[in-house]
């Protein structure tokens, strides 16, 4: 008998609706340049730093990696211009389809900038060291 079956269903047997609460992930704290990073090393204003590594702070050996909205060619053009305007000696410069590299020195500091296309952004590695 269907009526008898319906009467035996208790309201506590019915699952309660579950409200889905969207958890907001907090914005990650921006990564700062490592302590001792040479102020003379030109930085991209558009660089969103994703990692930093200190190899030897005394020798100013650091690596900074980040994402930029600039293309790899724009990164190279930026550094060619900045190095020329601020008295750096360009040691070498190369460009390929999805990668550029430029290195320069000034006042005993060596800087190498490598840019790789990573989707819509470029991934920029900045390495510094005393000569």
N, C-alpha and C positions, 0 to 999 in steps of 0.2 A: 504494500500500500504506500503510494507516494506521499500522502498526507502524513502518515506516521513517520516516514523518513525525514520529511521537512521539519517536523516537530522535534526531532532528536538532535538537529544541528544546533549547537550552542554558539552564541555570538563570540565566545572566547576562542573558538576554533577558526574563526575568520582572521586571516592575517591583517594586521593594521597597515595602513598606507605608510610608506617610508618616504620621508621628505629628504630630498637630496640637497645637501649643503655644499656649495662650491667652496673649496678651501682656497684661499688666496695665498699664493706663494709670495713670500716677501721678496722685494727687489734685492738682488745680491749687492753686497757692498762693493763699490768700485775698488779695483786693485790699484794701489799706489806704486810709484816708482820705488825701487829698493833704496834703503838708506845708503848714502855714499855714491849713488848714481851720478855720473859727471853732469853738472849743469850745462857744460859746453856742448853736450851732445844734442843736436837738434831733434825735436820730437814733432810728430804730426799732431796738429790740434784735433783732428778727427779720429785719433786712435783710441779704441776701446780696449784697454789692456786686459788680456785674459790670463797671462802668467808672467812671472818674473823669476829670474834665477841669478843668484850671486855665486860666481865661480871663485873669485878672489877680490874682496872689496879693496884691499890694499893696492892691488894692481889695476883697480877700476875695471875688472872683468865682470861684465853683466850681460845678461840676455833678457830682453823685454819682447814679448810676443803680444800682438793684438789684432783686432779686426778694424779695417778702415772702409769707409764707403767709397774711397777713391779706387780707381782701377790700378792695376800694376803699372801701366804706363804713366798714369798721373802721379803715382808715388815716386817713380824715377824722375819725372820732370820736376816735382817739388824739391827733391833733394839736390838735383843738379843746380837748380836756381839758388837754393839756400846755401849750398857749399860755395858757389861762385860769389855770392853777395857777402859772405861772412869770412872769407879768406881761408877756407879749407882747401887743401891740395887733394884733388880727386886722384886716387890711386888706380882705379879701374871702374868700368861700367859696362854692363851687358844687359841685353834685352832679348827675350825669347817670346813666344806666343803667350804663355801664361805665367811668366816669371821674369823678374828683373832683379839685378844686383848692382849696388854701387858701394864703393868703399872710399874713404877719405881720411886724411890725417891733419891735425893742427895742434901745435904746442904740445907734442908728445902724446896726444890721444888719437887712437885709431877707432873709426866707426865703420861698421859694415851694415848695410840695409838690404834685406832680401824681402821681396814681395812676391807672393804666389796668389793666383786667382783661386778663391775658395767660394764658389757659388756667386751670389750677387756682390759679395764683399771680397776684399783682398786680405790676405793674412800677411802681416808685416812682422819680420824678425829684426830687431835692432841689437847688434852686438857691439860692445865697447871693450877696449883694453888699452893700457899704457903701452907705448912703444918701447 
